[in-house]
Structures are given as C-alpha cells and as structure tokens.
C-alpha cells in the first residue's frame, strides 16, 4: 500500500503519540503507570503498565523500526512474556483512531 508509510509518519508527527494515548486513558478513567521499569537490573521500561491485570502496552513508532532497536525490542517483549505479562502493541494510527484505547479497555473488561 503506497500511502501507508506516509500515513503512519504523518500520524506519528501530529503529536507525541504517548501523550495522545495517556489523554485517552485518563479521559476513560483507566489507571496505569507510564514508563514502568521492570526486571531490574535491566533498564527496560514499558510504555504503559496496568498492574492489576499484569498488562503491558507498547507503542510502536518510527524509532522501533531501526534494525538495532527492533532486536532489542524483541528481547524486551520476550522477557515480559516470560515474566507473565500480557503485551499489547499499537501503532500511532491505532492510537489516533482509538483502536488502542478500545482494545486496552476490552482486555481490562472496562466499558467505555
């Protein structure tokens, strides 16, 4: 799809995508920890963490597509799964169209 990459870049550039999702979560009354450190001594951080359901949410932006970053992300995601966390991953487009918010709320069994 020729315009998809451009659409993703445009959506990511519109606003700090993390702030967009945080505003959506706040408006929905969902409690979370942003930039949660896990599995010390590693310096890994989860974009969003919902401790009551052991849910980790990661936003996949342009920086995650870099070759060296991609491998490190996979290592972190596998470690999170091994530690018993459920991981949901979303793109900027999914945040802007509120797909991420709906899927997070569904996992948490919260009505929007």
Backbone as XML, in Angstrom:
<?xml version="1.0"?>
<chain id="A" units="angstrom">
  <residue number="1" name="UNK">
    <atom name="N" x="0.849" y="-1.170" z="0.000"/>
    <atom name="CA" x="0.000" y="0.000" z="0.000"/>
    <atom name="C" x="0.898" y="1.237" z="0.000"/>
  </residue>
  <residue number="2" name="UNK">
    <atom name="N" x="0.963" y="1.981" z="-1.095"/>
    <atom name="CA" x="1.943" y="3.059" z="-1.239"/>
    <atom name="C" x="1.835" y="4.172" z="-0.201"/>
  </residue>
  <residue number="3" name="UNK">
    <atom name="N" x="0.642" y="4.587" z="0.178"/>
    <atom name="CA" x="0.498" y="5.716" z="1.079"/>
    <atom name="C" x="0.525" y="5.363" z="2.553"/>
  </residue>
  <residue number="4" name="UNK">
    <atom name="N" x="0.604" y="4.071" z="2.883"/>
    <atom name="CA" x="0.523" y="3.660" z="4.280"/>
    <atom name="C" x="1.688" y="4.203" z="5.100"/>
  </residue>
  <residue number="5" name="UNK">
    <atom name="N" x="2.907" y="4.092" z="4.602"/>
    <atom name="CA" x="4.076" y="4.586" z="5.329"/>
    <atom name="C" x="3.958" y="6.084" z="5.581"/>
  </residue>
  <residue number="6" name="UNK">
    <atom name="N" x="3.520" y="6.802" z="4.583"/>
    <atom name="CA" x="3.351" y="8.251" z="4.752"/>
    <atom name="C" x="2.259" y="8.557" z="5.769"/>
  </residue>
  <residue number="7" name="UNK">
    <atom name="N" x="1.170" y="7.782" z="5.758"/>
    <atom name="CA" x="0.079" y="7.995" z="6.709"/>
    <atom name="C" x="0.557" y="7.744" z="8.138"/>
  </residue>
  <residue number="8" name="UNK">
    <atom name="N" x="1.360" y="6.710" z="8.319"/>
    <atom name="CA" x="1.888" y="6.397" z="9.650"/>
    <atom name="C" x="2.813" y="7.516" z="10.118"/>
  </residue>
  <residue number="9" name="UNK">
    <atom name="N" x="3.710" y="7.959" z="9.255"/>
    <atom name="CA" x="4.627" y="9.034" z="9.621"/>
    <atom name="C" x="3.862" y="10.311" z="9.966"/>
  </residue>
  <residue number="10" name="UNK">
    <atom name="N" x="2.812" y="10.593" z="9.208"/>
    <atom name="CA" x="2.007" y="11.780" z="9.481"/>
    <atom name="C" x="1.325" y="11.668" z="10.841"/>
  </residue>
  <residue number="11" name="UNK">
    <atom name="N" x="0.747" y="10.512" z="11.130"/>
    <atom name="CA" x="0.058" y="10.309" z="12.408"/>
    <atom name="C" x="1.028" y="10.441" z="13.570"/>
  </residue>
  <residue number="12" name="UNK">
    <atom name="N" x="2.234" y="9.910" z="13.421"/>
    <atom name="CA" x="3.228" y="9.984" z="14.494"/>
    <atom name="C" x="3.714" y="11.406" z="14.706"/>
  </residue>
  <residue number="13" name="UNK">
    <atom name="N" x="3.767" y="12.178" z="13.617"/>
    <atom name="CA" x="4.278" y="13.540" z="13.714"/>
    <atom name="C" x="3.237" y="14.509" z="14.263"/>
  </residue>
  <residue number="14" name="UNK">
    <atom name="N" x="1.960" y="14.156" z="14.210"/>
    <atom name="CA" x="0.910" y="15.072" z="14.653"/>
    <atom name="C" x="1.082" y="15.475" z="16.110"/>
  </residue>
  <residue number="15" name="UNK">
    <atom name="N" x="1.394" y="14.553" z="16.951"/>
    <atom name="CA" x="1.558" y="14.805" z="18.380"/>
    <atom name="C" x="2.444" y="13.705" z="18.937"/>
  </residue>
  <residue number="16" name="UNK">
    <atom name="N" x="2.931" y="13.931" z="20.135"/>
    <atom name="CA" x="3.631" y="12.861" z="20.830"/>
    <atom name="C" x="2.602" y="11.774" z="21.090"/>
  </residue>
  <residue number="17" name="UNK">
    <atom name="N" x="2.747" y="10.655" z="20.407"/>
    <atom name="CA" x="1.732" y="9.606" z="20.432"/>
    <atom name="C" x="1.500" y="9.072" z="21.849"/>
  </residue>
  <residue number="18" name="UNK">
    <atom name="N" x="2.535" y="9.068" z="22.659"/>
    <atom name="CA" x="2.372" y="8.630" z="24.043"/>
    <atom name="C" x="1.449" y="9.554" z="24.825"/>
  </residue>
  <residue number="19" name="UNK">
    <atom name="N" x="1.545" y="10.844" z="24.568"/>
    <atom name="CA" x="0.668" y="11.805" z="25.245"/>
    <atom name="C" x="-0.770" y="11.668" z="24.776"/>
  </residue>
  <residue number="20" name="UNK">
    <atom name="N" x="-0.952" y="11.334" z="23.506"/>
    <atom name="CA" x="-2.301" y="11.130" z="22.980"/>
    <atom name="C" x="-2.965" y="9.959" z="23.700"/>
  </residue>
  <residue number="21" name="UNK">
    <atom name="N" x="-2.250" y="8.830" z="23.799"/>
    <atom name="CA" x="-2.828" y="7.672" z="24.475"/>
    <atom name="C" x="-3.054" y="7.974" z="25.955"/>
  </residue>
  <residue number="22" name="UNK">
    <atom name="N" x="-2.124" y="8.657" z="26.602"/>
    <atom name="CA" x="-2.300" y="8.997" z="28.019"/>
    <atom name="C" x="-3.566" y="9.823" z="28.221"/>
  </residue>
  <residue number="23" name="UNK">
    <atom name="N" x="-3.813" y="10.769" z="27.348"/>
    <atom name="CA" x="-5.019" y="11.597" z="27.459"/>
    <atom name="C" x="-6.281" y="10.748" z="27.280"/>
  </residue>
  <residue number="24" name="UNK">
    <atom name="N" x="-6.239" y="9.809" z="26.356"/>
    <atom name="CA" x="-7.388" y="8.924" z="26.141"/>
    <atom name="C" x="-7.635" y="8.050" z="27.371"/>
  </residue>
  <residue number="25" name="UNK">
    <atom name="N" x="-6.567" y="7.479" z="27.916"/>
    <atom name="CA" x="-6.691" y="6.627" z="29.097"/>
    <atom name="C" x="-7.213" y="7.420" z="30.288"/>
  </residue>
  <residue number="26" name="UNK">
    <atom name="N" x="-6.700" y="8.635" z="30.463"/>
    <atom name="CA" x="-7.146" y="9.487" z="31.561"/>
    <atom name="C" x="-8.631" y="9.816" z="31.417"/>
  </residue>
  <residue number="27" name="UNK">
    <atom name="N" x="-9.043" y="10.174" z="30.205"/>
    <atom name="CA" x="-10.450" y="10.522" z="29.962"/>
    <atom name="C" x="-11.376" y="9.336" z="30.236"/>
  </residue>
  <residue number="28" name="UNK">
    <atom name="N" x="-10.858" y="8.124" z="29.994"/>
    <atom name="CA" x="-11.645" y="6.911" z="30.232"/>
    <atom name="C" x="-11.591" y="6.463" z="31.698"/>
  </residue>
  <residue number="29" name="UNK">
    <atom name="N" x="-10.771" y="7.142" z="32.509"/>
    <atom name="CA" x="-10.657" y="6.790" z="33.919"/>
    <atom name="C" x="-9.846" y="5.530" z="34.172"/>
  </residue>
  <residue number="30" name="UNK">
    <atom name="N" x="-8.986" y="5.154" z="33.227"/>
    <atom name="CA" x="-8.167" y="3.951" z="33.386"/>
    <atom name="C" x="-6.875" y="4.311" z="34.107"/>
  </residue>
  <residue number="31" name="UNK">
    <atom name="N" x="-6.521" y="3.499" z="35.101"/>
    <atom name="CA" x="-5.313" y="3.740" z="35.892"/>
    <atom name="C" x="-4.157" y="2.947" z="35.324"/>
  </residue>
  <residue number="32" name="UNK">
    <atom name="N" x="-3.010" y="3.592" z="35.191"/>
    <atom name="CA" x="-1.838" y="2.980" z="34.582"/>
    <atom name="C" x="-0.585" y="3.613" z="35.157"/>
  </residue>
  <residue number="33" name="UNK">
    <atom name="N" x="0.534" y="2.955" z="34.887"/>
    <atom name="CA" x="1.851" y="3.511" z="35.203"/>
    <atom name="C" x="2.542" y="3.740" z="33.870"/>
  </residue>
  <residue number="34" name="UNK">
    <atom name="N" x="3.017" y="4.943" z="33.651"/>
    <atom name="CA" x="3.709" y="5.255" z="32.403"/>
    <atom name="C" x="5.216" y="5.097" z="32.621"/>
  </residue>
  <residue number="35" name="UNK">
    <atom name="N" x="5.886" y="4.536" z="31.611"/>
    <atom name="CA" x="7.342" y="4.314" z="31.662"/>
    <atom name="C" x="7.732" y="3.453" z="32.868"/>
  </residue>
  <residue number="36" name="UNK">
    <atom name="N" x="7.024" y="2.356" z="33.046"/>
    <atom name="CA" x="7.246" y="1.449" z="34.175"/>
    <atom name="C" x="8.521" y="0.631" z="33.969"/>
  </residue>
  <residue number="37" name="UNK">
    <atom name="N" x="9.440" y="0.727" z="34.930"/>
    <atom name="CA" x="10.659" y="-0.097" z="34.886"/>
    <atom name="C" x="10.332" y="-1.492" z="35.353"/>
  </residue>
  <residue number="38" name="UNK">
    <atom name="N" x="10.867" y="-2.486" z="34.632"/>
    <atom name="CA" x="10.626" y="-3.867" z="35.044"/>
    <atom name="C" x="11.870" y="-4.704" z="34.828"/>
  </residue>
  <residue number="39" name="UNK">
    <atom name="N" x="11.938" y="-5.793" z="35.539"/>
    <atom name="CA" x="13.026" y="-6.763" z="35.507"/>
    <atom name="C" x="14.409" y="-6.151" z="35.740"/>
  </residue>
  <residue number="40" name="UNK">
    <atom name="N" x="14.580" y="-5.448" z="36.877"/>
    <atom name="CA" x="15.918" y="-4.952" z="37.199"/>
    <atom name="C" x="16.890" y="-6.118" z="37.262"/>
  </residue>
  <residue number="41" name="UNK">
    <atom name="N" x="18.127" y="-5.973" z="36.981"/>
    <atom name="CA" x="18.838" y="-4.721" z="36.775"/>
    <atom name="C" x="18.734" y="-4.168" z="35.349"/>
  </residue>
  <residue number="42" name="UNK">
    <atom name="N" x="17.990" y="-4.831" z="34.471"/>
    <atom name="CA" x="17.803" y="-4.280" z="33.136"/>
    <atom name="C" x="17.170" y="-2.904" z="33.258"/>
  </residue>
  <residue number="43" name="UNK">
    <atom name="N" x="17.416" y="-2.052" z="32.289"/>
    <atom name="CA" x="16.852" y="-0.704" z="32.323"/>
    <atom name="C" x="15.634" y="-0.588" z="31.405"/>
  </residue>
  <residue number="44" name="UNK">
    <atom name="N" x="14.974" y="-1.710" z="31.209"/>
    <atom name="CA" x="13.794" y="-1.720" z="30.351"/>
    <atom name="C" x="12.656" y="-0.937" z="30.973"/>
  </residue>
  <residue number="45" name="UNK">
    <atom name="N" x="11.888" y="-0.295" z="30.116"/>
    <atom name="CA" x="10.691" y="0.408" z="30.535"/>
    <atom name="C" x="9.551" y="-0.001" z="29.619"/>
  </residue>
  <residue number="46" name="UNK">
    <atom name="N" x="8.387" y="-0.146" z="30.210"/>
    <atom name="CA" x="7.175" y="-0.404" z="29.439"/>
    <atom name="C" x="6.474" y="0.936" z="29.243"/>
  </residue>
  <residue number="47" name="UNK">
    <atom name="N" x="5.978" y="1.195" z="28.046"/>
    <atom name="CA" x="5.320" y="2.473" z="27.792"/>
    <atom name="C" x="4.171" y="2.689" z="28.780"/>
  </residue>
  <residue number="48" name="UNK">
    <atom name="N" x="3.353" y="1.668" z="28.967"/>
    <atom name="CA" x="2.223" y="1.718" z="29.911"/>
    <atom name="C" x="2.128" y="0.370" z="30.596"/>
  </residue>
  <residue number="49" name="UNK">
    <atom name="N" x="1.790" y="0.406" z="31.880"/>
    <atom name="CA" x="1.645" y="-0.826" z="32.637"/>
    <atom name="C" x="0.397" y="-0.718" z="33.500"/>
  </residue>
  <residue number="50" name="UNK">
    <atom name="N" x="-0.417" y="-1.758" z="33.470"/>
    <atom name="CA" x="-1.646" y="-1.848" z="34.241"/>
    <atom name="C" x="-1.451" y="-2.995" z="35.230"/>
  </residue>
  <residue number="51" name="UNK">
    <atom name="N" x="-0.958" y="-2.691" z="36.439"/>
    <atom name="CA" x="-0.538" y="-3.740" z="37.371"/>
    <atom name="C" x="-1.641" y="-4.712" z="37.787"/>
  </residue>
  <residue number="52" name="UNK">
    <atom name="N" x="-2.885" y="-4.222" z="37.896"/>
    <atom name="CA" x="-3.952" y="-5.102" z="38.377"/>
    <atom name="C" x="-4.205" y="-6.272" z="37.432"/>
  </residue>
  <residue number="53" name="UNK">
    <atom name="N" x="-3.864" y="-6.135" z="36.167"/>
    <atom name="CA" x="-4.055" y="-7.223" z="35.197"/>
    <atom name="C" x="-2.746" y="-7.669" z="34.555"/>
  </residue>
  <residue number="54" name="UNK">
    <atom name="N" x="-1.621" y="-7.156" z="35.053"/>
    <atom name="CA" x="-0.300" y="-7.504" z="34.520"/>
    <atom name="C" x="-0.259" y="-7.294" z="33.002"/>
  </residue>
  <residue number="55" name="UNK">
    <atom name="N" x="-0.793" y="-6.133" z="32.581"/>
    <atom name="CA" x="-0.859" y="-5.772" z="31.168"/>
    <atom name="C" x="0.200" y="-4.733" z="30.847"/>
  </residue>
  <residue number="56" name="UNK">
    <atom name="N" x="1.001" y="-5.027" z="29.839"/>
    <atom name="CA" x="1.983" y="-4.084" z="29.324"/>
    <atom name="C" x="1.510" y="-3.611" z="27.951"/>
  </residue>
  <residue number="57" name="UNK">
    <atom name="N" x="1.653" y="-2.313" z="27.706"/>
    <atom name="CA" x="1.291" y="-1.739" z="26.408"/>
    <atom name="C" x="2.511" y="-1.014" z="25.862"/>
  </residue>
  <residue number="58" name="UNK">
    <atom name="N" x="2.837" y="-1.326" z="24.619"/>
    <atom name="CA" x="3.958" y="-0.688" z="23.942"/>
    <atom name="C" x="3.454" y="0.003" z="22.677"/>
  </residue>
  <residue number="59" name="UNK">
    <atom name="N" x="3.958" y="1.204" z="22.438"/>
    <atom name="CA" x="3.645" y="1.943" z="21.224"/>
    <atom name="C" x="4.801" y="1.783" z="20.257"/>
  </residue>
  <residue number="60" name="UNK">
    <atom name="N" x="4.478" y="1.421" z="19.050"/>
    <atom name="CA" x="5.498" y="1.147" z="18.036"/>
    <atom name="C" x="5.607" y="2.319" z="17.066"/>
  </residue>
  <residue number="61" name="UNK">
    <atom name="N" x="6.569" y="3.171" z="17.310"/>
    <atom name="CA" x="6.789" y="4.327" z="16.455"/>
    <atom name="C" x="7.883" y="4.072" z="15.443"/>
  </residue>
  <residue number="62" name="UNK">
    <atom name="N" x="8.248" y="5.118" z="14.739"/>
    <atom name="CA" x="9.267" y="5.025" z="13.687"/>
    <atom name="C" x="10.588" y="4.517" z="14.252"/>
  </residue>
  <residue number="63" name="UNK">
    <atom name="N" x="10.963" y="4.970" z="15.446"/>
    <atom name="CA" x="12.246" y="4.555" z="16.024"/>
    <atom name="C" x="12.336" y="3.055" z="16.254"/>
  </residue>
  <residue number="64" name="UNK">
    <atom name="N" x="11.202" y="2.399" z="16.415"/>
    <atom name="CA" x="11.211" y="0.952" z="16.666"/>
    <atom name="C" x="11.510" y="0.150" z="15.404"/>
  </residue>
  <residue number="65" name="UNK">
    <atom name="N" x="11.518" y="0.799" z="14.265"/>
    <atom name="CA" x="11.763" y="0.088" z="13.013"/>
    <atom name="C" x="13.240" y="0.023" z="12.641"/>
  </residue>
  <residue number="66" name="UNK">
    <atom name="N" x="14.063" y="0.698" z="13.400"/>
    <atom name="CA" x="15.503" y="0.649" z="13.137"/>
    <atom name="C" x="16.024" y="-0.738" z="13.472"/>
  </residue>
  <residue number="67" name="UNK">
    <atom name="N" x="16.952" y="-1.222" z="12.670"/>
    <atom name="CA" x="17.429" y="-2.595" z="12.786"/>
    <atom name="C" x="17.913" y="-2.943" z="14.183"/>
  </residue>
  <residue number="68" name="UNK">
    <atom name="N" x="18.765" y="-2.129" z="14.784"/>
    <atom name="CA" x="19.295" y="-2.472" z="16.111"/>
    <atom name="C" x="18.217" y="-2.347" z="17.190"/>
  </residue>
  <residue number="69" name="UNK">
    <atom name="N" x="17.304" y="-1.433" z="17.043"/>
    <atom name="CA" x="16.232" y="-1.248" z="18.020"/>
    <atom name="C" x="15.247" y="-2.413" z="17.988"/>
  </residue>
  <residue number="70" name="UNK">
    <atom name="N" x="14.970" y="-2.914" z="16.800"/>
    <atom name="CA" x="13.990" y="-3.987" z="16.642"/>
    <atom name="C" x="14.399" y="-5.226" z="17.448"/>
  </residue>
  <residue number="71" name="UNK">
    <atom name="N" x="15.655" y="-5.628" z="17.348"/>
    <atom name="CA" x="16.133" y="-6.792" z="18.091"/>
    <atom name="C" x="16.053" y="-6.592" z="19.594"/>
  </residue>
  <residue number="72" name="UNK">
    <atom name="N" x="16.396" y="-5.399" z="20.058"/>
    <atom name="CA" x="16.308" y="-5.109" z="21.500"/>
    <atom name="C" x="14.861" y="-5.130" z="21.971"/>
  </residue>
  <residue number="73" name="UNK">
    <atom name="N" x="13.962" y="-4.611" z="21.123"/>
    <atom name="CA" x="12.539" y="-4.645" z="21.478"/>
    <atom name="C" x="12.047" y="-6.078" z="21.600"/>
  </residue>
  <residue number="74" name="UNK">
    <atom name="N" x="12.442" y="-6.936" z="20.674"/>
    <atom name="CA" x="12.009" y="-8.334" z="20.740"/>
    <atom name="C" x="12.502" y="-8.999" z="22.017"/>
  </residue>
  <residue number="75" name="UNK">
    <atom name="N" x="13.734" y="-8.710" z="22.403"/>
    <atom name="CA" x="14.276" y="-9.265" z="23.643"/>
    <atom name="C" x="13.432" y="-8.812" z="24.836"/>
  </residue>
  <residue number="76" name="UNK">
    <atom name="N" x="13.093" y="-7.526" z="24.878"/>
    <atom name="CA" x="12.274" y="-6.990" z="25.972"/>
    <atom name="C" x="10.882" y="-7.618" z="25.967"/>
  </residue>
  <residue number="77" name="UNK">
    <atom name="N" x="10.265" y="-7.731" z="24.811"/>
    <atom name="CA" x="8.917" y="-8.301" z="24.724"/>
    <atom name="C" x="8.910" y="-9.762" z="25.163"/>
  </residue>
  <residue number="78" name="UNK">
    <atom name="N" x="9.918" y="-10.519" z="24.767"/>
    <atom name="CA" x="10.002" y="-11.926" z="25.169"/>
    <atom name="C" x="10.219" y="-12.044" z="26.675"/>
  </residue>
  <residue number="79" name="UNK">
    <atom name="N" x="11.033" y="-11.164" z="27.241"/>
    <atom name="CA" x="11.263" y="-11.175" z="28.685"/>
    <atom name="C" x="9.973" y="-10.840" z="29.433"/>
  </residue>
  <residue number="80" name="UNK">
    <atom name="N" x="9.203" y="-9.899" z="28.911"/>
    <atom name="CA" x="7.926" y="-9.545" z="29.541"/>
    <atom name="C" x="6.978" y="-10.741" z="29.525"/>
  </residue>
  <residue number="81" name="UNK">
    <atom name="N" x="6.916" y="-11.442" z="28.406"/>
    <atom name="CA" x="6.043" y="-12.616" z="28.303"/>
    <atom name="C" x="6.496" y="-13.713" z="29.260"/>
  </residue>
  <residue number="82" name="UNK">
    <atom name="N" x="7.792" y="-13.932" z="29.344"/>
    <atom name="CA" x="8.333" y="-14.948" z="30.237"/>
    <atom name="C" x="8.032" y="-14.604" z="31.698"/>
  </residue>
  <residue number="83" name="UNK">
    <atom name="N" x="7.973" y="-13.298" z="31.995"/>
    <atom name="CA" x="7.663" y="-12.850" z="33.362"/>
    <atom name="C" x="6.162" y="-12.896" z="33.652"/>
  </residue>
  <residue number="84" name="UNK">
    <atom name="N" x="5.370" y="-13.340" z="32.687"/>
    <atom name="CA" x="3.937" y="-13.490" z="32.911"/>
    <atom name="C" x="3.087" y="-12.292" z="32.541"/>
  </residue>
  <residue number="85" name="UNK">
    <atom name="N" x="3.676" y="-11.311" z="31.867"/>
    <atom name="CA" x="2.906" y="-10.139" z="31.459"/>
    <atom name="C" x="2.220" y="-10.399" z="30.123"/>
  </residue>
  <residue number="86" name="UNK">
    <atom name="N" x="1.055" y="-9.816" z="29.949"/>
    <atom name="CA" x="0.406" y="-9.795" z="28.644"/>
    <atom name="C" x="0.857" y="-8.514" z="27.967"/>
  </residue>
  <residue number="87" name="UNK">
    <atom name="N" x="1.238" y="-8.602" z="26.710"/>
    <atom name="CA" x="1.742" y="-7.449" z="25.975"/>
    <atom name="C" x="0.821" y="-7.132" z="24.811"/>
  </residue>
  <residue number="88" name="UNK">
    <atom name="N" x="0.362" y="-5.882" z="24.762"/>
    <atom name="CA" x="-0.372" y="-5.369" z="23.613"/>
    <atom name="C" x="0.485" y="-4.292" z="22.965"/>
  </residue>
  <residue number="89" name="UNK">
    <atom name="N" x="0.552" y="-4.315" z="21.635"/>
    <atom name="CA" x="1.379" y="-3.361" z="20.886"/>
    <atom name="C" x="0.499" y="-2.610" z="19.898"/>
  </residue>
  <residue number="90" name="UNK">
    <atom name="N" x="0.759" y="-1.294" z="19.778"/>
    <atom name="CA" x="-0.061" y="-0.459" z="18.912"/>
    <atom name="C" x="0.777" y="0.530" z="18.127"/>
  </residue>
  <residue number="91" name="UNK">
    <atom name="N" x="0.259" y="0.886" z="16.951"/>
    <atom name="CA" x="0.875" y="1.912" z="16.110"/>
    <atom name="C" x="0.245" y="3.266" z="16.423"/>
  </residue>
  <residue number="92" name="UNK">
    <atom name="N" x="0.840" y="4.316" z="15.876"/>
    <atom name="CA" x="0.292" y="5.661" z="16.043"/>
    <atom name="C" x="-1.107" y="5.755" z="15.442"/>
  </residue>
  <residue number="93" name="UNK">
    <atom name="N" x="-1.311" y="5.147" z="14.314"/>
    <atom name="CA" x="-2.628" y="5.172" z="13.673"/>
    <atom name="C" x="-3.661" y="4.542" z="14.592"/>
  </residue>
  <residue number="94" name="UNK">
    <atom name="N" x="-3.310" y="3.424" z="15.241"/>
    <atom name="CA" x="-4.240" y="2.753" z="16.145"/>
    <atom name="C" x="-4.540" y="3.580" z="17.380"/>
  </residue>
  <residue number="95" name="UNK">
    <atom name="N" x="-3.604" y="4.413" z="17.801"/>
    <atom name="CA" x="-3.869" y="5.311" z="18.923"/>
    <atom name="C" x="-4.821" y="6.410" z="18.469"/>
  </residue>
  <residue number="96" name="UNK">
    <atom name="N" x="-4.517" y="7.026" z="17.334"/>
    <atom name="CA" x="-5.347" y="8.138" z="16.859"/>
    <atom name="C" x="-6.777" y="7.721" z="16.548"/>
  </residue>
  <residue number="97" name="UNK">
    <atom name="N" x="-6.982" y="6.516" z="16.029"/>
    <atom name="CA" x="-8.366" y="6.103" z="15.725"/>
    <atom name="C" x="-9.030" y="5.411" z="16.921"/>
  </residue>
  <residue number="98" name="UNK">
    <atom name="N" x="-8.351" y="5.404" z="18.067"/>
    <atom name="CA" x="-8.835" y="4.864" z="19.346"/>
    <atom name="C" x="-8.970" y="3.347" z="19.383"/>
  </residue>
  <residue number="99" name="UNK">
    <atom name="N" x="-8.383" y="2.657" z="18.395"/>
    <atom name="CA" x="-8.339" y="1.194" z="18.445"/>
    <atom name="C" x="-7.588" y="0.745" z="19.695"/>
  </residue>
  <residue number="100" name="UNK">
    <atom name="N" x="-6.464" y="1.401" z="19.991"/>
    <atom name="CA" x="-5.663" y="1.023" z="21.163"/>
    <atom name="C" x="-6.496" y="1.165" z="22.438"/>
  </residue>
  <residue number="101" name="UNK">
    <atom name="N" x="-7.176" y="2.286" z="22.592"/>
    <atom name="CA" x="-7.997" y="2.508" z="23.775"/>
    <atom name="C" x="-9.073" y="1.436" z="23.910"/>
  </residue>
  <residue number="102" name="UNK">
    <atom name="N" x="-9.761" y="1.116" z="22.818"/>
    <atom name="CA" x="-10.824" y="0.105" z="22.875"/>
    <atom name="C" x="-10.268" y="-1.268" z="23.236"/>
  </residue>
  <residue number="103" name="UNK">
    <atom name="N" x="-9.117" y="-1.640" z="22.669"/>
    <atom name="CA" x="-8.542" y="-2.962" z="22.959"/>
    <atom name="C" x="-8.021" y="-3.048" z="24.389"/>
  </residue>
  <residue number="104" name="UNK">
    <atom name="N" x="-7.438" y="-1.981" z="24.885"/>
    <atom name="CA" x="-6.967" y="-1.960" z="26.276"/>
    <atom name="C" x="-8.174" y="-2.078" z="27.206"/>
  </residue>
  <residue number="105" name="UNK">
    <atom name="N" x="-9.211" y="-1.296" z="26.957"/>
    <atom name="CA" x="-10.410" y="-1.350" z="27.803"/>
    <atom name="C" x="-11.043" y="-2.740" z="27.750"/>
  </residue>
  <residue number="106" name="UNK">
    <atom name="N" x="-11.081" y="-3.355" z="26.566"/>
    <atom name="CA" x="-11.655" y="-4.696" z="26.451"/>
    <atom name="C" x="-10.853" y="-5.696" z="27.270"/>
  </residue>
  <residue number="107" name="UNK">
    <atom name="N" x="-9.520" y="-5.607" z="27.205"/>
    <atom name="CA" x="-8.685" y="-6.517" z="27.986"/>
    <atom name="C" x="-8.935" y="-6.320" z="29.474"/>
  </residue>
  <residue number="108" name="UNK">
    <atom name="N" x="-9.068" y="-5.060" z="29.883"/>
    <atom name="CA" x="-9.290" y="-4.743" z="31.293"/>
    <atom name="C" x="-10.746" y="-4.956" z="31.712"/>
  </residue>
  <residue number="109" name="UNK">
    <atom name="N" x="-11.575" y="-5.322" z="30.737"/>
    <atom name="CA" x="-13.005" y="-5.549" z="30.970"/>
    <atom name="C" x="-13.677" y="-4.301" z="31.533"/>
  </residue>
  <residue number="110" name="UNK">
    <atom name="N" x="-13.382" y="-3.169" z="30.876"/>
    <atom name="CA" x="-13.945" y="-1.878" z="31.257"/>
    <atom name="C" x="-14.812" y="-1.383" z="30.107"/>
  </residue>
  <residue number="111" name="UNK">
    <atom name="N" x="-16.005" y="-0.915" z="30.430"/>
    <atom name="CA" x="-16.893" y="-0.326" z="29.420"/>
    <atom name="C" x="-16.487" y="1.123" z="29.196"/>
  </residue>
  <residue number="112" name="UNK">
    <atom name="N" x="-16.388" y="1.501" z="27.939"/>
    <atom name="CA" x="-16.080" y="2.908" z="27.627"/>
    <atom name="C" x="-17.363" y="3.699" z="27.470"/>
  </residue>
</chain>
